[in-house]
Amino acid sequence: MNMLHAVVLGALQGFCEVLPVSSSAHLILVPWFLKWPESGLTFDVALHLGTLIALAVYFRQDIVQLVVSALDAIATRSLDTPAKRLPFLLLAATVPAGVIGKLFEQTMEEVFRESPLLIAVFLIVFGIILGLADRWGRKRYGLSDVKTGSALTIGLFQCLALIPGVSRSGITITAGLMLGFTRESAARFSFLLSLPIVAGAALFKTLHVAKHGIPAGEGLPMLVGIAVSAVTGYISVAFLLRMVQKRSIAPFVWYRLLAGGVVIALIMAR
């Protein structure tokens, strides 16, 4: 891992983890195209920590409110308001992806890392699905309208994000739009839902690195990757939440179609 790789991969993680374009696809396809070596577990930790920092800083007020609401619900033994219910709905929606991720994440990475063609196909297919959901979704519900059924449905959809090319934010926003939520509500729920998943992944991999140590020469690139991922992730969150208030998600759909088409053309040319 060198500084150039650290900056490029950190930026890809920061932008693409938040935007509905699949960070895992870009972190596989860009090194594949440039013929770079795999970054390894240490840098993977850096990317997840950077994303976690970006989300935690941007949603710091939401996180405080979620904690206060959860404590209030426990103290009063009541879930009589949307604010009290939301923390527990997010936890419930996290369970499916957490379980499936623990069981199949490594297998999925091994299968798809060697198949840029499949990744390109998933970029295109789930991009089209996102576009259809954005076009035909009723967009009438807000964050306060999230119920147990809709939270679990979005959580189940999130399991598909294990497949490179699907996109965690993309598939959860797609599910929210299909269920009739506004773009902004679907995006905000998607980001809040990603917090425990990203935090869990960062903690798990950090403990592994702490046990085995940081390889020689990777300390500084790791810090650079964390910083770049955090800054670009914060910018991406702010950009997407502002964008969905006024515009459709069509630009991301077209980008996915173009990126997938370019990869398929490159494979055919080779």
C-alpha positions as CSV (number, residue, x, y, z in Angstrom):
1,M,0.0,0.0,0.0
2,N,1.4,3.4,-1.0
3,M,0.1,6.9,-0.6
4,L,-1.5,7.1,-4.1
5,H,-3.4,3.9,-3.5
6,A,-4.4,5.1,0.0
7,V,-5.8,8.4,-1.3
8,V,-7.7,6.9,-4.3
9,L,-9.2,4.0,-2.4
10,G,-10.1,6.2,0.6
11,A,-11.9,8.6,-1.7
12,L,-13.7,5.8,-3.5
13,Q,-14.8,4.4,-0.1
14,G,-15.9,7.7,1.2
15,F,-17.9,8.7,-1.9
16,C,-19.3,5.4,-2.9
17,E,-20.2,3.9,0.5
18,V,-22.7,6.8,0.9
19,L,-23.8,7.3,-2.6
20,P,-26.0,4.6,-4.2
21,V,-23.3,3.3,-6.5
22,S,-21.6,0.5,-4.5
23,S,-18.3,1.1,-2.8
24,S,-17.4,-2.6,-2.8
25,A,-17.8,-2.7,-6.6
26,H,-15.5,0.3,-7.0
27,L,-12.9,-1.0,-4.6
28,I,-12.7,-4.2,-6.7
29,L,-13.1,-2.8,-10.2
30,V,-10.7,0.2,-10.0
31,P,-7.7,-1.9,-8.7
32,W,-8.7,-4.5,-11.3
33,F,-8.6,-1.9,-14.1
34,L,-5.4,-0.3,-12.8
35,K,-3.8,-3.7,-12.0
36,W,-3.1,-2.8,-8.4
37,P,-2.5,-5.4,-5.7
38,E,-5.2,-6.1,-3.1
39,S,-5.2,-3.6,-0.3
40,G,-5.4,-6.2,2.5
41,L,-7.3,-6.2,5.9
42,T,-5.4,-3.3,7.5
43,F,-6.5,-0.9,4.9
44,D,-10.0,-2.3,4.9
45,V,-10.2,-1.3,8.5
46,A,-9.0,2.2,7.6
47,L,-11.8,2.6,5.1
48,H,-14.5,1.4,7.5
49,L,-13.2,3.6,10.3
50,G,-13.2,6.6,7.9
51,T,-16.8,6.0,6.9
52,L,-17.9,5.5,10.5
53,I,-16.3,8.8,11.5
54,A,-18.1,10.6,8.6
55,L,-21.5,9.2,9.5
56,A,-21.0,9.7,13.2
57,V,-20.0,13.4,12.8
58,Y,-22.7,14.2,10.3
59,F,-25.5,12.5,12.3
60,R,-24.2,13.4,15.7
61,Q,-27.4,15.2,16.7
62,D,-29.5,12.3,15.4
63,I,-27.4,9.8,17.4
64,V,-27.8,11.8,20.6
65,Q,-31.6,12.0,20.0
66,L,-31.8,8.2,19.3
67,V,-30.0,7.5,22.6
68,V,-32.2,9.9,24.5
69,S,-35.3,8.4,23.0
70,A,-34.2,4.8,23.7
71,L,-33.5,5.7,27.3
72,D,-36.8,7.5,27.6
73,A,-38.6,4.5,26.1
74,I,-36.9,2.1,28.6
75,A,-37.6,4.4,31.6
76,T,-41.3,4.9,30.7
77,R,-41.7,1.3,29.4
78,S,-43.5,2.8,26.4
79,L,-43.1,3.1,22.7
80,D,-46.0,5.5,22.3
81,T,-44.2,8.0,20.0
82,P,-42.3,7.6,16.7
83,A,-39.2,9.0,18.3
84,K,-39.2,6.3,21.0
85,R,-39.8,3.5,18.4
86,L,-37.2,4.6,15.9
87,P,-34.0,3.4,17.8
88,F,-35.5,-0.1,18.3
89,L,-36.8,-0.2,14.7
90,L,-33.2,0.5,13.5
91,L,-31.8,-2.2,15.7
92,A,-34.4,-4.7,14.5
93,A,-33.7,-3.8,10.9
94,T,-29.9,-4.3,11.5
95,V,-30.3,-7.9,12.6
96,P,-30.9,-9.6,9.2
97,A,-27.8,-8.0,7.6
98,G,-25.7,-8.6,10.7
99,V,-26.5,-12.3,10.7
100,I,-26.2,-12.9,7.0
101,G,-23.0,-10.8,6.9
102,K,-21.4,-12.8,9.6
103,L,-22.2,-16.1,7.8
104,F,-21.6,-15.1,4.1
105,E,-19.5,-11.9,3.8
106,Q,-16.2,-13.6,3.3
107,T,-17.7,-16.1,0.8
108,M,-19.3,-13.3,-1.2
109,E,-16.1,-11.3,-1.4
110,E,-14.1,-14.3,-2.6
111,V,-16.7,-15.3,-5.2
112,F,-17.2,-11.8,-6.7
113,R,-13.7,-10.4,-6.3
114,E,-12.6,-12.6,-9.3
115,S,-15.7,-11.7,-11.4
116,P,-15.8,-8.1,-12.7
117,L,-18.4,-9.2,-15.2
118,L,-20.9,-10.2,-12.5
119,I,-20.2,-7.0,-10.6
120,A,-20.9,-5.0,-13.7
121,V,-24.2,-6.8,-14.3
122,F,-25.3,-6.1,-10.7
123,L,-24.4,-2.5,-11.1
124,I,-26.7,-2.3,-14.1
125,V,-29.5,-4.5,-12.8
126,F,-29.9,-2.8,-9.4
127,G,-29.4,0.6,-10.9
128,I,-32.4,0.0,-13.1
129,I,-34.4,-1.3,-10.0
130,L,-33.4,1.9,-8.1
131,G,-34.5,4.0,-11.1
132,L,-37.9,2.3,-11.3
133,A,-38.4,2.6,-7.5
134,D,-37.6,6.3,-7.7
135,R,-39.9,6.9,-10.6
136,W,-42.9,4.9,-9.4
137,G,-42.6,5.2,-5.6
138,R,-45.5,7.1,-4.0
139,K,-43.2,9.3,-1.8
140,R,-45.8,10.1,0.8
141,Y,-44.3,8.8,4.0
142,G,-41.7,10.4,6.4
143,L,-39.3,9.0,8.9
144,S,-42.0,9.2,11.6
145,D,-44.1,6.7,9.5
146,V,-41.6,3.9,9.8
147,K,-43.3,0.8,11.3
148,T,-42.0,-2.6,12.3
149,G,-42.9,-4.2,8.9
150,S,-41.3,-1.5,6.8
151,A,-38.1,-1.4,9.0
152,L,-37.7,-5.2,8.7
153,T,-38.3,-5.1,5.0
154,I,-35.6,-2.5,4.5
155,G,-33.3,-4.6,6.8
156,L,-33.9,-7.7,4.7
157,F,-33.1,-5.8,1.5
158,Q,-29.9,-4.6,3.1
159,C,-28.7,-8.3,3.1
160,L,-28.3,-8.0,-0.7
161,A,-25.6,-5.4,-0.1
162,L,-23.1,-8.2,0.5
163,I,-23.0,-8.6,-3.2
164,P,-20.5,-6.2,-4.8
165,G,-22.4,-4.0,-7.3
166,V,-25.6,-3.8,-5.3
167,S,-24.7,-0.9,-2.9
168,R,-25.9,-0.8,0.7
169,S,-27.3,2.7,0.5
170,G,-28.7,2.0,-3.0
171,I,-30.6,-1.1,-2.0
172,T,-32.0,0.4,1.3
173,I,-33.0,3.6,-0.5
174,T,-34.7,1.4,-3.2
175,A,-36.6,-0.5,-0.5
176,G,-37.7,2.7,1.2
177,L,-38.9,4.2,-2.1
178,M,-40.8,1.0,-2.9
179,L,-42.5,1.2,0.4
180,G,-43.7,4.8,-0.4
181,F,-41.2,6.9,1.6
182,T,-39.9,10.2,0.3
183,R,-36.4,10.3,-1.1
184,E,-35.1,12.2,1.9
185,S,-36.7,9.9,4.4
186,A,-35.5,6.8,2.6
187,A,-32.0,8.2,2.4
188,R,-31.9,9.3,6.1
189,F,-33.2,6.0,7.3
190,S,-30.6,4.2,5.1
191,F,-27.8,6.2,6.6
192,L,-29.0,5.7,10.2
193,L,-29.4,2.0,9.5
194,S,-25.8,1.8,8.2
195,L,-24.3,3.2,11.4
196,P,-24.5,-0.1,13.5
197,I,-23.4,-2.2,10.5
198,V,-20.4,0.0,9.7
199,A,-19.5,0.3,13.4
200,G,-19.7,-3.5,13.8
201,A,-17.6,-4.1,10.8
202,A,-15.0,-1.5,11.9
203,L,-14.9,-2.9,15.4
204,F,-14.5,-6.6,14.3
205,K,-11.7,-5.8,11.8
206,T,-10.0,-3.4,14.2
207,L,-9.8,-6.1,16.9
208,H,-8.3,-8.5,14.3
209,V,-5.6,-5.9,13.4
210,A,-5.0,-5.2,17.0
211,K,-4.4,-8.8,17.6
212,H,-2.0,-9.3,14.6
213,G,-0.5,-5.9,14.4
214,I,-0.2,-3.4,11.5
215,P,2.2,-4.6,8.8
216,A,5.5,-2.6,8.4
217,G,5.1,0.5,6.3
218,E,1.2,0.5,6.3
219,G,0.7,2.8,9.3
220,L,0.9,6.1,7.5
221,P,-1.1,5.0,4.4
222,M,-3.7,3.6,6.9
223,L,-4.1,7.0,8.6
224,V,-4.3,8.8,5.2
225,G,-7.0,6.3,4.1
226,I,-9.0,7.0,7.2
227,A,-8.8,10.8,6.8
228,V,-9.7,10.8,3.1
229,S,-12.5,8.3,3.6
230,A,-13.9,10.4,6.5
231,V,-13.8,13.7,4.6
232,T,-15.2,12.4,1.3
233,G,-17.9,10.5,3.2
234,Y,-19.0,13.6,5.1
235,I,-19.2,15.5,1.8
236,S,-21.2,12.7,0.2
237,V,-23.8,12.5,2.9
238,A,-24.4,16.3,2.9
239,F,-24.5,16.3,-0.9
240,L,-27.0,13.4,-1.2
241,L,-29.4,14.6,1.5
242,R,-29.5,18.0,-0.1
243,M,-29.9,16.6,-3.6
244,V,-32.8,14.3,-2.8
245,Q,-34.8,17.2,-1.4
246,K,-35.1,18.7,-4.9
247,R,-34.1,16.2,-7.5
248,S,-34.5,12.6,-8.5
249,I,-31.9,9.9,-8.1
250,A,-31.6,9.5,-11.9
251,P,-28.0,10.7,-12.2
252,F,-26.8,7.8,-10.0
253,V,-28.9,5.4,-12.1
254,W,-27.3,6.6,-15.3
255,Y,-23.9,6.5,-13.7
256,R,-24.4,2.8,-12.7
257,L,-25.5,1.9,-16.2
258,L,-22.5,3.7,-17.7
259,A,-20.0,2.2,-15.3
260,G,-21.4,-1.3,-15.8
261,G,-21.4,-0.9,-19.5
262,V,-17.8,0.3,-19.6
263,V,-16.6,-2.7,-17.5
264,I,-18.4,-5.1,-19.8
265,A,-16.9,-3.4,-22.9
266,L,-13.4,-3.6,-21.3
267,I,-13.9,-7.3,-20.6
268,M,-15.0,-8.0,-24.1
269,A,-12.1,-6.0,-25.6
270,R,-9.6,-8.0,-23.5
